[in-house]
C-alpha cells in the first residue's frame, strides 16, 4: 500500500502543520531548539501536546506560524 493523501487524516495535528509548511523535523528542531526526538514523540502521539508545557506548544506554533490550537487540536 502506498502512502498518499488518505494518510493525512491519521497524522497528528503537529505533523500535519509541519508537513503543510514543508518543514523537516530537523528544520523545526533548529527553529525551536526542541530536540528532533521530542518532536518525533509529539508527532507520533506518544506524548499528548495537551500535557506539554504551554511555552513548548507556543514555541512550536510560532515556528510553524499557526495558532497553538492548530498543533494541539487540529483546529
C-alpha positions as a Markdown table, in Angstrom:
| # | Residue | x | y | z |
|---|---|---|---|---|
| 1 | Unk | 0.0 | 0.0 | 0.0 |
| 2 | Unk | 1.3 | 3.4 | -0.9 |
| 3 | Unk | 1.2 | 6.5 | 1.3 |
| 4 | Unk | -1.0 | 9.2 | -0.1 |
| 5 | Unk | -3.4 | 11.9 | 0.9 |
| 6 | Unk | -5.5 | 9.4 | 2.7 |
| 7 | Unk | -2.9 | 9.2 | 5.5 |
| 8 | Unk | -3.3 | 12.9 | 6.2 |
| 9 | Unk | -6.2 | 12.2 | 8.4 |
| 10 | Unk | -4.1 | 9.8 | 10.6 |
| 11 | Unk | -1.5 | 12.5 | 11.1 |
| 12 | Unk | -1.2 | 14.3 | 14.4 |
| 13 | Unk | -2.0 | 18.0 | 14.1 |
| 14 | Unk | 1.6 | 18.9 | 14.8 |
| 15 | Unk | 2.9 | 16.6 | 12.0 |
| 16 | Unk | 0.2 | 17.9 | 9.6 |
| 17 | Unk | 1.1 | 21.5 | 10.4 |
| 18 | Unk | 4.8 | 20.8 | 9.9 |
| 19 | Unk | 4.4 | 19.0 | 6.6 |
| 20 | Unk | 1.9 | 21.6 | 5.3 |
| 21 | Unk | 4.7 | 24.2 | 5.9 |
| 22 | Unk | 7.2 | 21.9 | 4.1 |
| 23 | Unk | 9.5 | 21.7 | 7.1 |
| 24 | Unk | 11.5 | 18.7 | 8.1 |
| 25 | Unk | 11.7 | 17.6 | 11.7 |
| 26 | Unk | 15.3 | 18.8 | 11.6 |
| 27 | Unk | 14.3 | 22.3 | 10.4 |
| 28 | Unk | 11.6 | 22.5 | 13.1 |
| 29 | Unk | 14.1 | 21.4 | 15.7 |
| 30 | Unk | 16.6 | 24.1 | 14.6 |
| 31 | Unk | 13.9 | 26.8 | 14.6 |
| 32 | Unk | 12.6 | 25.9 | 18.1 |
| 33 | Unk | 15.6 | 24.4 | 19.9 |
| 34 | Unk | 13.4 | 21.4 | 20.7 |
| 35 | Unk | 15.1 | 18.1 | 20.1 |
| 36 | Unk | 14.2 | 16.1 | 17.0 |
| 37 | Unk | 13.4 | 13.2 | 19.3 |
| 38 | Unk | 10.9 | 15.2 | 21.3 |
| 39 | Unk | 9.3 | 16.4 | 18.0 |
| 40 | Unk | 9.0 | 12.7 | 16.9 |
| 41 | Unk | 7.4 | 11.8 | 20.2 |
| 42 | Unk | 4.9 | 14.6 | 19.9 |
| 43 | Unk | 4.1 | 13.7 | 16.3 |
| 44 | Unk | 3.7 | 10.0 | 17.0 |
| 45 | Unk | 1.2 | 10.9 | 19.7 |
| 46 | Unk | 3.3 | 9.2 | 22.4 |
| 47 | Unk | 3.0 | 12.4 | 24.4 |
| 48 | Unk | -0.1 | 14.5 | 24.0 |
| 49 | Unk | 0.6 | 18.2 | 23.4 |
| 50 | Unk | -2.1 | 19.0 | 25.9 |
| 51 | Unk | 0.3 | 17.6 | 28.6 |
| 52 | Unk | 3.3 | 19.6 | 27.4 |
| 53 | Unk | 4.4 | 23.0 | 28.8 |
| 54 | Unk | 2.4 | 25.8 | 27.2 |
| 55 | Unk | 5.7 | 27.5 | 26.4 |
| 56 | Unk | 6.8 | 24.5 | 24.3 |
| 57 | Unk | 3.4 | 24.5 | 22.4 |
| 58 | Unk | 3.7 | 28.2 | 21.7 |
| 59 | Unk | 7.3 | 27.8 | 20.5 |
| 60 | Unk | 6.3 | 25.1 | 18.1 |
| 61 | Unk | 3.2 | 27.1 | 16.9 |
| 62 | Unk | 5.3 | 30.2 | 16.4 |
| 63 | Unk | 7.9 | 28.4 | 14.3 |
| 64 | Unk | 5.1 | 26.9 | 12.2 |
| 65 | Unk | 3.3 | 30.2 | 12.0 |
| 66 | Unk | 0.0 | 28.8 | 13.3 |
| 67 | Unk | -2.1 | 29.3 | 16.4 |
| 68 | Unk | -1.3 | 26.9 | 19.2 |
| 69 | Unk | -4.8 | 25.3 | 18.9 |
| 70 | Unk | -3.8 | 24.1 | 15.4 |
| 71 | Unk | -1.0 | 21.9 | 16.6 |
| 72 | Unk | -2.8 | 20.7 | 19.7 |
| 73 | Unk | -6.3 | 20.1 | 18.4 |
| 74 | Unk | -6.0 | 20.5 | 14.7 |
| 75 | Unk | -8.4 | 23.5 | 14.7 |
